[in-house]
């Protein structure tokens, strides 16, 4: 008989062997004030990653946290001025996988005269677009979510920006000054020259804001770690809008 022989009668079925595709991703590091930020692209079917650190390229590498995490990740245990090597190990449905090749080097920076800065931009004209974050520790230390409800409509509305300063591996709740961030929130898409009420759950904001010709309002807050602050902006109906200057005779 031609072809492959079939299984013997009465023999137990042979379990199918699951093929595990090779995992490829590029680990990147960025030196930040009081932390080392790590980022990489996740692979399909991966539940998370364990970040490992070593004092030397050859190791030994030890995990920084007990459970898998997703990128970006901030190592806030890094001593300022001291270099480390990092690797990541994926966790899949088959269980823990060996560390990926290609360790990267990182070194936490010492604090300067002012807190590190993060910029958050929210567009009131596109309420479904997520907030855009840039700066030292953005997304790894500082995250932001925005809720917009027709802030430019005639019947009112509001926009709330919720800021959180937290690290994935930060134990306890003791504040660390070196990890505090100065966050500038930019809200675009507002009516130029119209008065808005600006409130925050803490000091540092003027009560009334007037967008410029670009329809933009800026507010700067200090966000310690750990810390949460909420910024709220709404049309102010108690103050009339400034009179527009005549464009010509």
KEZA-483476 format. One line per 4 residues: number of its first residue (from 1); for each residue x, y, z of N, C-alpha, C. Coordinates in steps of 0.2 Angstrom, whole numbers. Layout:
KEZA-483476
NUM> X,Y,Z,X,Y,Z,X,Y,Z | ...
//
This chain:
KEZA-483476
1> 4,-6,0,0,0,0,4,6,0 | 3,11,-4,7,17,-5,5,22,0 | 9,27,2,7,32,7,10,30,14 | 8,35,19,10,34,25,6,28,29
5> 8,24,33,4,19,36,0,22,41 | -6,19,42,-11,22,47,-10,19,54 | -13,22,59,-12,19,66,-14,12,67 | -11,9,71,-13,2,73,-20,2,76
9> -24,-3,75,-30,-4,78,-29,-5,86 | -33,-1,90,-33,-1,97,-27,3,100 | -23,6,96,-18,11,98,-21,17,101 | -18,20,106,-21,27,108,-19,32,103
13> -23,37,102,-22,43,98,-16,47,99 | -12,49,94,-6,53,96,-8,60,96 | -7,63,102,-9,70,102,-5,75,97 | -9,80,95,-6,84,90,-1,89,93
17> 5,90,90,10,94,93,9,101,91 | 8,106,96,7,113,94,13,116,92 | 13,120,87,19,123,84,19,130,88 | 24,132,91,25,138,94,29,142,90
21> 27,148,87,30,152,83,36,156,86 | 41,157,83,46,161,86,44,168,88 | 46,171,94,44,177,96,50,182,95 | 48,187,91,53,192,89,50,199,91
25> 54,203,95,52,210,96,59,214,98 | 59,220,98,65,224,99,64,228,105 | 68,226,110,68,230,117,71,236,116 | 68,242,119,71,248,118,71,251,126
29> 77,255,127,77,258,134,78,266,133 | 76,270,138,77,277,138,78,279,145 | 84,282,146,86,285,153,81,291,155 | 78,290,160,74,295,163,76,297,170
33> 73,303,172,75,305,179,71,301,184 | 76,297,188,73,293,193,71,286,191 | 71,285,184,69,278,182,72,277,175 | 71,270,173,73,268,166,67,266,163
37> 65,269,157,59,267,154,61,262,148 | 57,256,148,58,251,143,51,250,139 | 52,249,133,47,249,128,48,243,123 | 43,240,120,44,235,115,37,234,112
41> 37,230,107,30,228,103,28,221,106 | 22,221,108,20,214,110,18,210,104 | 18,203,105,17,198,100,10,195,101 | 6,193,96,0,190,97,0,184,101
45> -4,183,106,-5,177,110,0,177,116 | 2,183,118,7,184,123,3,188,129 | 2,185,135,-1,187,140,2,193,144 | 9,193,143,13,198,147,20,196,146
49> 24,200,150,31,199,150,34,201,157 | 39,197,158,43,198,164,49,202,162 | 50,207,166,56,211,165,62,209,169 | 68,207,167,73,205,170,79,210,170
53> 83,211,176,88,215,176,95,212,179 | 100,215,176,107,212,179,112,218,179 | 117,217,183,122,222,184,127,222,178 | 127,216,175,132,214,170,129,211,164
57> 132,212,158,129,209,152,128,202,152 | 132,198,155,132,191,156,127,189,161 | 125,193,165,120,191,171,123,190,177 | 120,187,182,114,184,181,108,189,181
61> 102,187,178,97,192,177,91,189,182 | 88,194,186,83,193,191,77,197,189 | 71,194,190,65,198,188,64,203,193 | 61,209,190,59,215,194,52,215,197
65> 48,210,195,41,210,197,38,203,197 | 33,201,201,31,194,201,27,192,196 | 23,197,193,18,196,188,20,199,181 | 17,196,176,19,199,169,16,206,168
69> 19,210,164,17,217,163,17,218,156 | 14,223,154,14,226,147,18,232,146 | 20,233,140,24,240,139,19,246,139 | 22,252,140,29,253,142,30,251,150
73> 36,251,152,37,249,159,43,253,162 | 42,255,168,47,260,171,50,256,177 | 57,256,177,60,253,182,62,258,187 | 58,259,192,59,264,197,64,262,203
77> 67,256,203,71,254,208,79,255,205 | 79,258,199,86,259,197,90,265,201 | 96,264,203,99,269,206,102,274,201 | 101,280,203,104,285,198,111,285,197
81> 113,285,191,120,285,189,123,278,188 | 119,273,190,122,266,189,119,263,183 | 123,259,179,120,256,173,118,249,175 | 113,247,171,110,240,171,109,238,165
85> 108,231,164,106,227,158,99,224,159 | 95,225,154,88,222,154,86,217,149 | 82,212,150,79,208,146,72,207,147 | 68,204,143,61,202,144,60,195,142
89> 55,192,146,53,185,145,46,185,144 | 43,183,138,36,182,137,33,177,141 | 26,178,142,22,173,145,16,171,140 | 16,165,138,11,163,134,6,158,137
93> 2,155,133,-3,150,135,1,144,137 | 7,143,134,11,137,136,15,138,143 | 14,144,145,18,145,151,24,150,150 | 28,151,155,34,156,155,38,153,149
97> 41,158,145,46,157,140,53,159,142 | 58,157,139,64,159,140,65,167,138 | 70,170,141,71,177,140,73,178,132 | 71,183,129,72,185,122,80,187,122
101> 83,186,116,90,188,115,90,196,115 | 96,199,115,97,206,114,96,210,120 | 99,209,126,98,214,131,100,221,130 | 97,226,133,99,233,132,101,236,139
105> 105,241,138,107,245,144,103,251,146 | 103,252,152,99,258,154,102,261,161 | 101,268,162,104,271,168,99,277,170 | 97,276,176,92,282,178,96,288,179
109> 93,294,178,96,300,179,95,303,185 | 99,307,188,98,311,194,94,317,193 | 90,319,198,85,324,197,89,331,196 | 85,335,193,88,342,192,85,347,196
113> 85,353,195,83,359,199,75,359,199 | 72,356,194,65,356,193,62,349,192 | 56,348,193,53,341,192,53,340,184 | 54,333,182,53,332,175,46,334,172
117> 46,335,166,40,338,163,37,333,158 | 30,332,158,26,328,154,21,333,151 | 20,332,144,14,336,141,9,331,139 | 3,334,140,-4,330,139,-8,334,134
121> -10,332,128,-14,336,124,-20,332,123 | -26,336,123,-33,333,122,-36,338,118 | -40,335,113,-43,339,108,-51,339,109 | -54,344,111,-61,344,113,-65,343,106
125> -62,344,100,-66,343,94,-66,336,92 | -62,332,95,-62,325,93,-62,321,100 | -68,320,103,-69,318,110,-67,310,110 | -67,307,105,-66,299,105,-58,298,104
129> -54,303,103,-47,302,102,-44,302,109 | -39,297,110,-36,297,117,-31,303,118 | -30,304,124,-25,309,126,-18,307,123 | -14,312,121,-8,311,118,-3,314,123
133> 2,309,125,7,311,130,14,311,127 | 18,315,129,25,316,128,29,318,134 | 35,317,134,40,319,139,43,314,143 | 46,315,149,50,311,153,45,307,157
137> 45,300,156,40,296,160,33,296,157 | 32,299,151,25,298,148,23,291,147 | 17,289,149,14,282,148,17,277,152 | 24,278,154,26,273,159,25,275,166
141> 26,281,168,25,284,174,18,288,175 | 17,292,170,11,296,170,7,294,164 | 0,293,166,-5,291,161,-11,296,162 | -14,297,157,-20,302,156,-26,299,152
145> -32,300,155,-38,299,151,-42,305,151 | -46,306,146,-50,312,145,-57,310,144 | -62,314,146,-69,313,145,-72,319,143 | -74,320,136,-77,326,133,-84,325,132
149> -88,330,134,-95,330,133,-97,337,130 | -96,338,124,-99,344,120,-97,350,123 | -90,351,124,-88,357,128,-89,363,124 | -90,363,118,-91,369,114,-98,371,112
153> -102,366,114,-109,367,112,-113,373,116 | -118,376,114,-121,381,117,-124,379,124 | -126,373,125,-129,371,131,-124,369,136 | -118,371,135,-113,369,140,-109,362,138
157> -107,359,143,-103,353,142,-96,354,146 | -93,349,147,-86,349,151,-82,344,148 | -75,345,150,-70,340,148,-66,339,155 | -65,333,156,-61,331,162,-55,327,160
161> -49,329,163,-43,325,161,-41,322,168 | -40,316,168,-38,312,174,-31,310,173 | -27,312,178,-20,311,178,-18,306,183 | -14,301,182,-11,297,187,-4,296,186
165> 0,296,191,7,295,192,8,289,196 | 10,284,192,11,277,196,16,273,192 | 20,269,195,24,264,191,22,257,193 | 23,253,188,21,246,188,24,242,194
169> 30,244,195,34,240,201,35,244,207 | 31,249,208,32,253,214,29,250,220 | 32,248,225,29,245,231,27,250,236 | 21,249,239,19,253,245,16,260,242
173> 15,264,246,13,271,244,17,277,246 | 23,276,248,27,281,250,29,286,245 | 28,292,245,30,297,240,37,297,239 | 39,298,232,46,298,231,47,305,227
177> 50,310,229,50,316,226,54,316,219 | 59,312,218,62,311,212,58,309,206 | 52,306,208,48,303,203,42,308,202 | 42,313,205,36,318,204,37,321,197
181> 32,323,194,32,326,187,28,332,187 | 30,337,183,26,343,181,23,342,175 | 16,342,175,12,340,169,9,346,166 | 10,348,160,6,353,157,1,350,152
185> -6,352,154,-11,349,150,-13,355,145 | -14,353,139,-16,357,133,-22,355,131 | -27,359,131,-34,357,128,-35,361,122 | -36,358,116,-37,361,110,-44,361,108
189> -46,364,102,-53,364,100,-58,368,103 | -56,373,107,-61,377,111,-62,383,107 | -68,387,109,-70,393,105,-65,399,107 | -62,401,102,-57,407,104,-60,413,107
193> -57,415,113,-59,421,117,-65,420,121 | -68,414,121,-74,412,126,-71,411,133 | -75,413,138,-73,411,145,-74,404,147 | -69,401,150,-70,394,153,-68,394,160
197> -72,390,164,-70,388,171,-65,383,171 | -60,384,175,-55,379,175,-54,377,182 | -55,371,184,-54,368,191,-50,362,191 | -46,362,197,-42,356,198,-42,354,205
201> -42,348,207,-42,345,214,-35,346,217 | -33,353,217,-27,355,220,-25,362,218 | -20,365,221,-18,371,219,-14,371,212 | -14,377,209,-10,378,203,-13,380,197
205> -20,381,197,-24,383,191,-28,389,193 | -28,394,188,-32,400,188,-39,398,187 | -44,401,190,-51,399,190,-54,400,183 | -52,405,179,-55,407,173,-49,407,167
209> -51,404,162,-46,403,156,-49,406,150 | -45,409,146,-48,412,139,-43,409,134 | -46,405,129,-42,402,124,-40,408,119 | -34,407,117,-31,412,112,-34,410,105
213> -31,414,100,-34,413,93,-34,406,91 | -29,402,94,-28,395,91,-33,390,95 | -38,393,99,-42,389,103,-39,384,108 | -34,386,111,-30,382,115,-29,385,122
217> -30,380,127,-29,382,134,-24,378,137 | -19,381,141,-14,377,145,-15,378,152 | -13,372,156,-13,372,163,-8,368,165 | -4,370,170,2,366,173,1,364,180
221> 2,357,181,0,355,188,7,351,190 | 7,350,197,13,346,199,9,339,201 | 12,334,199,9,327,200,15,323,203 | 14,322,210,19,318,214,18,310,212
225> 22,306,215,21,299,214,21,296,221 | 16,292,223,10,291,219,5,297,219 | 1,298,214,-3,304,214,-8,304,209 | -14,307,210,-19,308,205,-22,315,206
229> -23,317,200,-26,324,200,-31,324,194 | -36,328,195,-42,329,189,-42,336,188 | -42,338,181,-43,344,179,-50,345,175 | -54,350,176,-60,350,173,-61,357,170
233> -63,357,164,-64,363,160,-72,363,158 | -75,369,158,-82,370,156,-83,377,154 | -88,378,150,-90,385,148,-92,389,154 | -90,395,155,-92,400,160,-97,405,158
237> -103,403,160,-109,408,158,-110,414,162 | -106,414,167,-106,420,172,-102,426,169 | -97,425,165,-93,430,163,-94,431,155 | -95,437,153,-96,438,146,-90,437,142
241> -90,435,136,-84,434,132,-81,441,130 | -75,442,130,-72,449,128,-75,451,121 | -76,458,121,-78,460,115,-73,460,109 | -75,458,103,-70,457,98,-69,464,95
245> -62,465,93,-60,471,90,-62,472,83 | -64,478,81,-66,479,75,-61,478,70 | -62,474,64,-57,473,59,-55,478,55 | -59,484,54,-58,489,50,-64,494,50
249> -63,499,46,-69,504,46,-75,501,42
//
